[in-house]
Amino acid sequence: MASNVLATSPSPPVAARRSFDGPVHPGARAAFIAVVLGGFAYAGISVLIDTQQVGEQLALGVFAFLGLALLIALGFEFVNGFHDTANAVATVIYTNALPAHVAVIWSGFFNFLGVMASSGAVAYSIITLLPVDLILNVGSGAGFAMIFALLFAAVLWNLATWYVGLPNSSSHTLIGSVLGVGLANQLLTGGAGGTSGVDWSQATKVLTGLWMAPLIGFGAAALLLLVIRHLSRNPQLMQPPEGDAPPPHGIRALLIFTCTAVSFSHGSNDGQKGMGLIMLILIGCAPTAYALNRTLPASDMPAFMRSAAAAETVLVRHGAAPVALPQARAALKTALSARHPVTPAAYGATVAVSRDLTQRVAGYGALSNVPAQAAPNIRNDMYLVMDAARMIAAAPENRMQKADIATLVDYQKRLESGTRYIPLWVKVAVALALGLGTMVGWKRIVVTVGEKIGKQHMTYGMGASAELVAAGTILAADRFGLPVSTTHILSSGVAGASVASGHGLQRRTLLQLAAAWLMTLPVAMLLAGLLYWLLLSLVRAEGL
């Protein structure tokens, strides 16, 4: 039986190898360059407007540094576009549903729309993996070393796997880079855990999605293909295309729909990772404009104050010990560092910081009125109280009723809304980078997915099954704010559909995919950790 599933020796090509090489129209190249330059100009002008509106003047050197950081962050999303989104177009290209050049433009456009429609929840699920002390001090030399280390590590590994044509996951790579920086920071600072290292409770949640993705893609696509075969009365769904002939109209519409769904869902999930990184950069370089969500209306303040008072009452009722404000912040940081905030002292510290925070915010009337010099401190206090509320609510030993936990969660979410937001121009810039990246460099990954996974040519039903599973899984992950891998889900979905169709799989490609999946996390962690150590050493040598 095993010989029917895996080829033990190099298999003949599943189809005549396609050539995607062709001349690029000069007008298309000019339009591409114009959009790139226009996007950068839009981002730069938006930063200047945002900072001037709050009275923050960026020095030329800071503005140049910010531009470099944004260029690298958008470069990550650009690489993500041609690395990951190639999976979405492989099925429509190899079933002749769309010509290659039309498919990549179509996919790029719906990636753009997916980014624009995203909520931002996934963006901050990645950020919460980072060490708390680096997030609180993201504008420091260590904070910038962190950002550049994880960006460089993610881009380098993505480019390496793209060069050899492996459908590796950008999400997997970025998460590995984040974990590598967190572990390196913990080792370099001598911390035993807590705020200097990785939040492993959040990491476990994120990593669960990564290891489940290939299993979901393989099993669900195989099952869906069997269901389609059983229920469908159209035998052509189970047939490969004949030469270059397009599929029948109904099947073609189905395949274009699934390609559209995967492209949109990929943009809605993967685009958010770049948004989170850009927000860290903006908070570090221009804290007055971006440390707080100044778009929240003053009308939200009464509800915020009531939520804070209710949460403080809950903690007092559960034994909060009085803690003087001068000692409260240090005590709260210590409790968070130990991951043990369920103590009377930690409750008391949370209450003290929260009361001081709400009094100051109430005095300004709205977050939009917070002066430049106060914005970083208010953000840090909001982050401390938010993290404390989250940990206390989630702790099994808190001995609280559901209503009390719901009160803490409500306060946590209101604090999140004050510190976690994505400006429109950031969404547009990331959407452009991801969409344009889709139109460049896609050929290597498309060939791997279309020709090197199954032993025979992809059928219409195989392509539709793999993409329906990928789109549905990614959209479900968006609902819960989980980062998942389009690459893992779709490539394993193609493999599952190939097995269900009885076509079998090519052993060499499977081994390469498995090796890339297993190597990505440790390699990205090692790269990011080493780069962080190197950049941090340079920062300290310069006294920054």
N, C-alpha and C positions, 0 to 999 in steps of 0.2 A: 504493500500500500504506500509506503513512504516514497518509493520511486515514482509514484504518480504525482506526488506533490512537489518534490524538489528534484531539480536536475542535478545529477552528480558530476556532470562535466559541462563545460561551456556550451550553451544551447545555441542553435541557429537563431538568427534574428527573428523576432516575433513578426516583423513586417519589413518590407524594404525600408532601409534607413532613410529618414526624411532629411532633406536639406532645407534649413531655414535661412540660409544665407542669401542675401539679395541686396540690391542697391537701396539705400535710404534716400527718399526724395529730399532734395535740398530744402524745400519749404517745411517739411516735417522737422528737420534738424533745427532750422531757424525758429520754428514755433516752440520746440522743446527748450531751447536756450532762453527764449524770451520768457517762458513761464517760470523757469528756474530763477532768472534774474528778478522777475517781477515778484516772485514769492519772497526772496531775500529782502527786497526793498520794502515790501509790505510788512515783514516781520520787524525790520529795523525802525521804520516809521512808527509802528505800533508801540514798540518799547519806548521810544522818545515821547510819544503822546501820553502813555500811561505814567511815566515817571514825572513828566512836567505837570500833569494834573494833580499830583500829590505833593508837588514842590520839591521833588528829589532831582538833583542835578548829577548826572553821571559824568565822571571825569573821562577824558578821551581814552586813557589807558584801560579803565574799567569797561567802557563801551566796546573797545576792541577785544578785550578778553571775553566779554559776553558773546560777541559775534563769533569768536573762535569756538566757544563751547557749544553754541547753538548749531554751528556748522557741523560739528562732530555728531551731535545728537540727531540732527536731521539726516546726516549721512548714515547713521544706524538704521533709521526708518527707510531710507532709500535702498540700502542693501537688503533689508527685510522684504521690500517690495519685489525685487527680482529674484530673491532667494525663496521666499515662502509662497508668494502668490502664483508662481509658475505652476504649483500643484493644481490651482483652480482651473487653469486653461488647458492643461494636458489632455483632459478627457474630451473637451469639445474639439481640440485640434486633431486628436487621433481617431475620433469618430466622424471627422469631416463636417461637424455641425457648424463650425465657423472657420474661415481662413485664419492662419496664425496671426497676421498683422491686425485683423479685425478683433480677434479674441483678446489680445493683450490690451488693446485700447479700451475695449468694452470692460474688461476686468479692472483695469486701472481706474476707470470712471466710477465703477461701483465700489471699489476700495475707498475712493475719495468720499462717496456718500456714506459709507459705513463709518468712517472716522467722524464725519460731521454729526452723525446721529448717535454717537456713543455717549454713555453717561459719565464716564470718568472713574467708575468704581474699580475697574481693573487697574487703572493707573496707580491708584493709591494702595492696592493690595500688594503691588511690587515694592513700593516705597516702604511699607511697613516691615519689610524684611530687613531693612538697613538698620545699623546700630542707632539707638536713640540718641546717644551723645553726638553722633555725627550729623543727624538730622537737626538737632537743636542748634548746632554750630556749623551749619552747612556753608556759611560765608567765610569760615576760617580756611587756613591753608590745608588742614587735614580734610575738610569737607570737599574742597575742590580736587584734592588728590584722589578722594574716593570717587567722585563723579567721572573724572578723566580715566581712572584705572578701569572702572567697569565698562565704560564706553569703548575704550580701545580694545579691551579683551573680547568683548562681544563682536565688534566689527572684524577683528582679526580672524576669529574662529569661523564666523559666517563666511568670510571671503575664502578661507582655506577649504571649507567643505563645498562651497559653490564651485571652486576651481576644478575639483575632481568630480563634480556632478552629483554630489550626495544631497538628498532632500533632508538636510538637518533642520532642526527647529530653532528659530531665532528666540522664541520664548524660553526654551531650554537653556540656550546660551546665555541670555541675559540673567536668568535666575541663578545660574551657576556663577556668573560674574559677581552678582550681588552677595551671594553666600561667601565667595572667596574674599571679598573686601571685608565682610563682617568678621570672618575668622581671623584674617590678618590683623585687623584692628584690635581684636581681643588679645591676640598674642603679643602685639607690639606695645599695648598699654598695660599688659600684665593683669588684665581683668579676668575674673573667674567666670564671667557670664554677664547676664543682665544688659545694661545699656551699652556696654562696650562691644558686645558681640551680636550674634544673630538671634532674632526672636523665633525660637524653634517651634513654638506653637503655631505661629503663622506660616513658617517654612513647611511644616508637616502638611498643613492644609493645601499649600500651593503645590508641593511635590506630589501629593496624592493625585492631583489632576494630571500631572505629567506622566506618571507611570501607568495610570488607567487609560490614557488616551489611545495608545496602540491597541490595547485589548478591546476597547469600545469600538474603534474603527474597524478592526478585523472581524469581530463577532457580529456586530450590528449590520455591516455591509453584506456579509455572507448570508445572514438570516433574511435581510431585505431582498436580496437577489432571489433567494429560494421562494419567498412569498410572491414576488413579482412573476416568477416563472409559473407558479401554481395558479395565480389569479388572472394573469394577462391572457387575452385571447389573440394577441399579436405576436406571432412567432419571430417576427423581424427584430424584436427587442433583444433576443438572445443570439443574434447574428452579428458578425463583424461587418464593417462597411466594405463595399466592393470597389476596390481601386480608390479613385478620388471622388466617387459619387457621394453627394450629400445624403443624409438619412431622410426617410419620409417626413412629411411636414410635422405630424404630431410628435414623432420621436425627436425631431430636431428642436421643436419648441420646448420639449421636456429637458433636453440636454442644455440648451441655452439658459433655461430657468435655473437649473441646478448650478451651472457655472456662475450665474448672477448671484445666487444665494450664498455660495461659498465666498465669492469676492466681497460681497457686502459684509458678511459675518466676520471674515478675516480682518477687514478694515475696522470693524467695530471693536474687535478684541485686541489685535496686535497693535493697532495705531495708538491705543491708550498707553502702551509701555513707553513709547517715546514722549508722550505728553507728561507722564510722571517725571521722567528725567529732566525734561525742559523746565518743569516747575521748580525742581530742586535748584537748577542753575539760576533761574530768575530770582528765587528767594535769596540765594547767596549773593548775587550781584546787585540786586535792586530790592532790598527787603521792604522798604517803605511802600512800594507799589504792589508787591506780590506776596508779602508775608501773610497778609490778611485778605479775606474776601470782602473787598470794599463795595461789592455790588449788592450785598445784602441790604434790604431797605430798613429804615428806622422802625417801620411798623412791626418788624420781627422781634424787636427788643423786649417788649413786655412778655412774650411767650418764652423767650430765652431766660429772662429773669425768674419767671415762675418755675421753669424747669430746674434751674440751678438751685433755687430755694428748696424745692421738693427733694432733690438729690441730697442736699446737705442735711435735710431733716431725716432722711433714711439713714444716713451714716451716723448721725448723732444718736438716733434711736437704737442703733446696733452697737453702741459702745464707744463712739469716737472720743478719744482722750484729748483734752485741750492742748494745743501746741501753739506756741507763740510764732507769729509770722516770720520773724528773722530766721528761725530754725526750721520752719515748715518746708521750704523748698528743698533744703538739703536732706531732710528726713524723707520726703516723698521720692526724691531721686534714689536714695538708698533702698527704699522699699521696692521701687520699680526695678532697680538693678538686681535685687535678690529674687525678683519675680514672686514676691510674697507680700502683697498689699493688704491682706486680710488680717490686720492687727489693729488694736485701738489706736496706736500711735500713727499708723498709716492713714486710718480713717480721719483722725484729727488733722493730720497734715493736709490731706485732700480738702477738708472743709475750710481750713485756714487759707489755703491758696485760692480756692474757688471763691470765697467771700471777697478777698482782696481783688481778684480778677473782675468779678461782676460789679463791684463798686466803681472800679476805674472805667470799665466799659460803659456803665450807666451814666457816669459823669460826662462822657463824650457824646452820649446820645445815640451813636451808631458807630459801627466799625469804620465807616467811611470818614469819620471825623477824627480818628486816632492820629495824633501828630507823628511826624517822622521818627523822632527820638524814642517814642514809646512803642512803636509797632513791633520790633523784634522781641521785647520783653513780654508783651501781651501775647504774642504768638507762642512763645516758649511756655508760658503759664497755661495757655489753652491746651497745648500739646501734652503737658504733664497731667493736668486734670483729666483730659480725655483718655489718656492711656491708663490712668488709675481707675477711672470709671469702667473702662472696658475689661480690665483684669479682674476687678472686684466682681463685676456682674457675671463673668465667666467662671469664677473660682467655685469648685464644688463645695468647698468648706465654708462658704459665706453665710449659710444658714438663713437665707433670706427667702421671703415669699415671692411668688411670681410677680406680684404687683410692684414690690420693691425693686426687683431686678429690671422690670420694664421701665421704672422711673429712671434708674441709672442709665439704661440703654438710650432712653429719650434724650437725656442730658448729653450723653456721648455723641449722639448724632447731631445735635445742635452745635456742639463744639466743632465737630467735623465740618459742618457747613460753613463755619467761620474761618477754617484754615485750609480746606480742600476744595479747590475750584479750578476750572480750566478756562482761561480767557478765549474768546472766539478766535482771535488771530493765531493762537497756539494750535487750535484744532485745524485751522485752514493750512498752516505751514506743514503740520504733520501729514495732513491729507494729501497735500501736493507732493511731498517727499515720497510717501508710500505709493501714490498713484503713478507718479513718474517712474519710480523704481520698477514698477510692474512692467513697464515698456522697455526696459533695458536688461540685458543679461539673463533673460528667462530661458534661453534655449537649452542650456546644459541640464537643468532640472526637468524640463519638459521631456527631453529624450529619455532620462532615467525612468520617470513615471510611466511614460507611454510605451517604452520598448524593453525595459530591463527588469520589470517586476514579474509579469506573467510570461508564460512560455509561448502563448499564442496571442494573436492580435486582440486588443480590447473590443468587446462588444458594446452595443448601445446600453444594454441593461447593466453591465458592469460599471460603466462610467456614471450612469445615473444613480446607481445604488451607493457608490463610494461618495459621491458629492452630496447626496441628500443626507447621508449620515453625518458627514463633516459639517454641513451647514447647521443641521439641527443641534448637534453637540455643542458647537461654538456659541450659538445663540442662547442655549440653555446655560452655558458657563457665564455668559454676560449677565444673565439674570442674577447670578449669585456672586458676581464680582470676582470670578476665578480666571486666571490666565491659563489658557490651554494652547496646545500646539496644532495649528492647521496642518503642518507637515506630517506630524505623527498620525493624526486621525485619517488624513486623506490617503497617504501612501500605504498605511496598513489596511485602509478600506479597499484600495485597489487589490491588495494581496488577498484579503478575505473574499472579495468578489471573484477573483481568479480561481481560488480553491473551490468555491461553491459552484462555479461554472464547469468544474472538472478540467480546467486548463493547466493547473499546476503552477509552480513558481520556480524562478531561477535562483539556484542556491547562491551563486556568487553575489548577486545583488542583495539578497536577504542578509547574508553575512556582513556585507558592507553597511547596510542600514542598521543592523543590530550593533555593529562596532561603533558607528557614529552616535547612536543613541546612548550606548554605555559610556563612551569616552567624553561626550560633550560636557557633562556636569563636572567631572574631575579636572578636565583640561581647562575649562573656562574658570573654575575656581583657582587653579594654580596660576593661570595667566593673570587673572585679576589681582590675586594676592601678591604676586611678585611685582606687578606694575604699581600697586598701591604702596608697597614697601619702598620701591625706587622713587616714586614721586614724592612720598612723604619725607624721605631722606633729603631730597633736593629742596623741598619746602623748608625743612628745618635748618638746612645748611645756609639758606638765604635769610633765615630769621623771620619767615613769614608766618 
